[in-house]
Amino acid sequence: MPQYIIQLEKCTVILTSQEINTLLQKDNEIFKTALRRGKYFLRSRPYREREE
């Protein structure tokens, strides 16, 4: 199972996909915000690639 390294201000945490999914499901607002960021990131990728 993939693990993700997340660097915070005072520590580094390593979470699996399942752990991240569980945390996001507990707070719907954070989940909605993360989805919006993901959609924006994926939609803007072609534009960023053209600029390079």
For each residue, the residues with C-beta under 8 A, 3 or more apart:
1: 16 17 18
2: 16 17
3: 14 15 16
4: 14 15 16 17 20
5: 12 13 14
6: 12 13 14 15
7: 12
8: 11 12 13
9:
10:
11: 8
12: 5 6 7 8
13: 5 6 8
14: 3 4 5 6
15: 3 4 6 19 20 23
16: 1 2 3 4 19 20
17: 1 2 4 20 21
18: 1 21 22
19: 15 16 22 23
20: 4 15 16 17 23 24
21: 17 18 24 25
22: 18 19 25 26
23: 15 19 20 26 27
24: 20 21 27 30 31 34
25: 21 22 28 31
26: 22 23
27: 23 24 30 31
28: 25 31 32
29: 32 33
30: 24 27 33 34
31: 24 25 27 28 34 35
32: 28 29 35 36
33: 29 30 36 37
34: 24 30 31 37 38
35: 31 32 38 39
36: 32 33 39 40
37: 33 34 40 41
38: 34 35 41 42
39: 35 36 42 43
40: 36 37 43 44
41: 37 38 44 45
42: 38 39 45
43: 39 40 46
44: 40 41 47 48
45: 41 42 48 49
46: 43 49 50
47: 44 50 51
48: 44 45 51 52
49: 45 46 52
50: 46 47
51: 47 48
52: 48 49
